[in-house]
């Protein structure tokens, strides 16, 4: 799977690579050199980062859905039992009386 970047992102990354190379290695690097280095990183290192990101996302969602049954559980049939014996049921008529 090829990692494709938009032109805007690619240009921003090339500029970042150029700056990094200029600040950390002797000499100025041109746009072509930075572009080739970026392409190498995307082809060689990118897939490893991509796969780790996918694994992290899978772990995140598996942890969130593992206890979904308990998290989303709502007890049924509570209308007549809540506050039973204490006037829990309110008739419709009493709601509209003025």
N, C-alpha and C positions, 0 to 999 in steps of 0.2 A: 504494500500500500504506500503510495507516494504521498508525502505531506505537501500540500499545496498552500501557498501563502498568497494573499492579495498583493497587488503591486505596492500599495501603500505600506503594508506591514513589511514586505521584503525590503523596500527602500529604507525604512526606519531601522531594520535589523542590520542592513549593510552599513549604514552610518554608525551604528553602535559597535559593530565589529571593527570598523576602521578606527574609531576612537580608542577602543580597547587595545588594538595592536599598536597604535601610535604611543599610547601611554605606558604599555608594558613591555614593548620590544623596541629595539633600535630602529629608527627610520620610519618613514611614512609609508603606509600601504595604500595602494590605489583601490578604486572601486572594484576593478576586476578581481584583484587578489581577495578582497573582502567578500565578494560575491561567491567566488569559488570555495572559500573557507566556509561560508554559510551553507552552501549546497552540500558540502561534505558533512557538516554537522547534522543537517536535516536527514541525509541519507544514512549516515552511520550511527548517530546518537539518537536521533529523533524517534525511531521505532521503539527503542528501549524506554524512553520517557513516556511515549504514548501508551505502551503496554502497562507500565506502572500506574499511569493515571486511570486507565480502564479498570485495573485490579483494585485500586483505591476506591473508585466509584462503586464497583460491585460489592466490596466489603461494606461500604457505607450504607448502601441500600439493603443489603442482607441483614445488617444489624438493626436497621430501622423497621424492617418487616418481620423480623423473627418473632416478636411478641405482639404482632398486629391483632391477633384474636383477642387478647386481653386488653389492649389499649383501646380498641374500638368497640368493646362490649358494652351494651346498654341492657340493663335488666328489663325484661318484658313484664307486662301486666301490672304495672305499679300504680295505675290510676286509682283503682279501688282500694289498694292496700296502704298507700301513703297516708300516714296519720290516722289510720283506722281507729274508729271509736272516738275521734275528736272532731267530728264534723268535717271530715276531709272532703266529702263530696259536696260540691256547690251546684245547685240546680241552675239551669239556664235562666229561669225566671228571676232568680235573685240577682243575677248579674246585670239585668236590665231594668230593675226597679229603681225609681227615683225617689 
